[in-house]
């Protein structure tokens, strides 16, 4: 099937390497040093999973925000936060705020954490859409598949919320579920955009899917029924999702 794609706008910023002033002179050695930040993010992600599984609060207070700090620094030193990369930097900062809020008081500050992540997803969507070609036939098929499944899940979750008397959060959860699903669709649409590098599209698609799964686990575990080791699965898929998204962005715009 031949996909009809809109001519992609020229974006000279996204076509060249975007490093902070003076950093390009380091060449491949600089790139190798930047991978240290990725490795640190992975290490802190593992420590966070251990902290959650063993209820090690002090370790969690260090490891959880450290993951996003490492990802932000990796993105900054790889792209300079220029062009589309700026939106992804904003997304990381909103995610970091949401992490801290949900870590300090998961019940009392749940609403504020949800709002922070809502803005994180909007930032991801903005960054992805600015460099995305027109929707193709296959991406529209993907949209229908996502919409059908998401609507079923949202009905199931909101039904459980109403049964528990959580009516005040229903509208926000519906909005949040819709926005993160749009983020998933936008990220996966890069696979049908010839302007996106194959590895970059795969990274952002997988990252968005894992992020979406992590939020599904969180919502199901909180409102529908407990999932065995749900907290560990939630934080693991969340961190892998964030790492995948940023790795894809750096591969495309770095």
N, C-alpha and C positions, 0 to 999 in steps of 0.2 A: 504494500500500500504506500502510495506517495503521500507524504505529509506536507501540508501547506503551511509554510512558515513565513512569518513577516520578516522582512529584511532587518537584520539586527542593526541597531544604532551603533555608530562607531563610538567606542569608549576607550580612548587612548590610555586612560589611567589604568584600566584593567588589563591592558595588553603588555605592560612592562612590569618589571620587578619594582615593588614599592617598598623600599627600606628607608628607615629614618636617615636623616642627613649624615653622610660620612660612613654609613655602615656597609655600602656596596663594595668598598675597597677590600673587605675581608674575604670576598669570594666564597668558595666552597667551605673554607674553614668556618666562616661565619654561619653558614647553613648548618654545619655539623653541630656547632655550639647551640643553635636554636633547638635542635632535637633534644637537647638536655631538658628543656622546659617541658617537652612532650613526655619524656620519660618520668620526670618529676610528677607531672599530672597523673600519670598512670599509677605511680607508686602511692601517691596520696589517695587516689581512688580506691586502691586495694586496702589501704589503712582505714579508710572510711567504712568500707564494707565490713572489715573486721570489727571496728568500733561499734557498728550497728548490731552485728550479730552477738557481740559479747557485752553490749550495754556499757561501753567504755566512753563515758560522756566527755571527759577531758580530751581524749584522743579525737573524738568526733569534732569538738570545737576547733581543733587545729586542722584536721585533715579535710573536712568538708569545704570550708572556704578556700583552702590552699589549692584545691583542684582548679577552681575557677580563676584564681589569681594567676596560676601558671599558664592557663589557656589564654588569658588576656595578654600576658606578657609575650607569649609565643605569637599571638596574632599581631600585636603591636610591632615587635621587632621584625616580623616577616613582611608586613604590609605598610607599616607606618600609619595605619588606620585611614588611609587615603581612599577616595572613591567609595565604592560599595562596602569596603571593609569597615568603614566607620560604623555602619548599621550593625554589623556583627559584634563590634566592640561594645556598642550600647546594649545589645542583647545579653552579652556576658555580664555586664554590670547589673542589669535588672535581675538576671538569674542569680548572681551573687547575693543581691539584696533579698530575693526570695528564699535562698538557701539559709541565710542567717535568721530571717524571721521564723521560718518553719523549724529551724533547729532550736531556737531559744524557747519558743512556746508554740508547739505544733497545733494546739487547739485554740488558744486565745488569740494567736496572730495568724490563724489559717486564712482568714479573709484577706489580710494585707499581703500575705505571701502569694496568694492566688492572683491578686491584682499585679504584683511585681512580675510574676511569670507571664501574665497576660500581655504586659508591655514587652517582655522579652520576645514572645512569639511574634508580636506585631513588628518588632524590629527585624527579626529574622525574615519575615515575609517581605518587608520593604527592601531589604538588601538583596534578596533573591529575585524579586520581581523587576527590579531596576535593570537587571542584566539578562532578562529572560525573553526569548522570542515569543511570538504569538502562540496561543494554544493550538496544538495539533489534534488530529483525530484520535490518536492513541492517548494523549493526555486527557482528552474529554471523556474517553472510556474510563480512564483511571479515576477521574473526578466522580463519575456516577458510582463506581464500585465503592470508593471511600465514603461518599455521601450516604449510600444505602446502609452500609455497616455501621457508620458512626451514628446515624439516626436511631438505629436499633439499640445500640449501647447506651446512648444518652437517655432514651426512654426507660431502659432498665435501671439505670443509676438514679435518675430523678424520681422514678416510682418508689425506689427504696428510700430515698431521702424524704419523700412526703410521708411514707409509712413511719419513719423515725421522728417526724416532726421537725425536719430540717428545711422547712419551707422558705426561710429567708435566703438561703444560699442557692435555691433552685435556678433562678434566672442567671445568676453569675456563673454557675456551673455549665449551663447550656451555652452561654456566650463563650466561656473558656473552651469548652469542648469543640465548639464550632471553629474558633480561631486556631487552635492547635491542629485541627484537621486541615484547615486551609494551609497552614505552614507545612504539614506533611505533603499535601498535594503539590504545593509550589516547589518544594525540594525535590520530589520525585519527578516533576515535570522536566527537570534539568536533563534527565536521561534521554529525552526526545528533542533536546535542543542541540544542534550541531556546534553551536558556539561554545558549549561547555565541554571541557576535557572529560574523557571517559572516566578516569580515576576520580576526578573531582566530583562528577555527578554521582558516582557510586558512593563516595564517602558521605556527601550531604544527604543522599536518599536514605542510606542505612542509618545515619545519625538521626535524622528526623523520625524515622520509623521507631528506633529504640527510645527516643525521647517521648514519642506518642504512647508507646507501650508502658513506659515508666509511669506516666500520668494515669493511664488506664488502671494499672496495678494500684496506684495510690488511691484513686477514687473508689475502686471496687473494694479494696481493703478497708476503707474508712466508712463507706456508706452502705455497701451491699452485704458482704460477708468476709470474715477474716481469711486471708490466704496464708498458708503455711510458709514461713520465711518470706512473707510479702515485703517486709521492710528492706531486707537484703536485696531481693530481686528488684525492688523499686529503685534503690540507690545505685545498684550496679548498672541497670539499663539506662538510668538517667545520665550517669557520668560517661558511659560509653557513647551515648547519643550526643552529648555535648562535644566530646572529643572528636567524634566522626564529623559533625557539622563544621567545626573549626578546621580540622584537617582538610576537608574538602574546599573550604573557602580559601585557605592558604595555597592549596594546590592550584586553584583557579586564578586567584588574584595576586598571589605572592610572587 
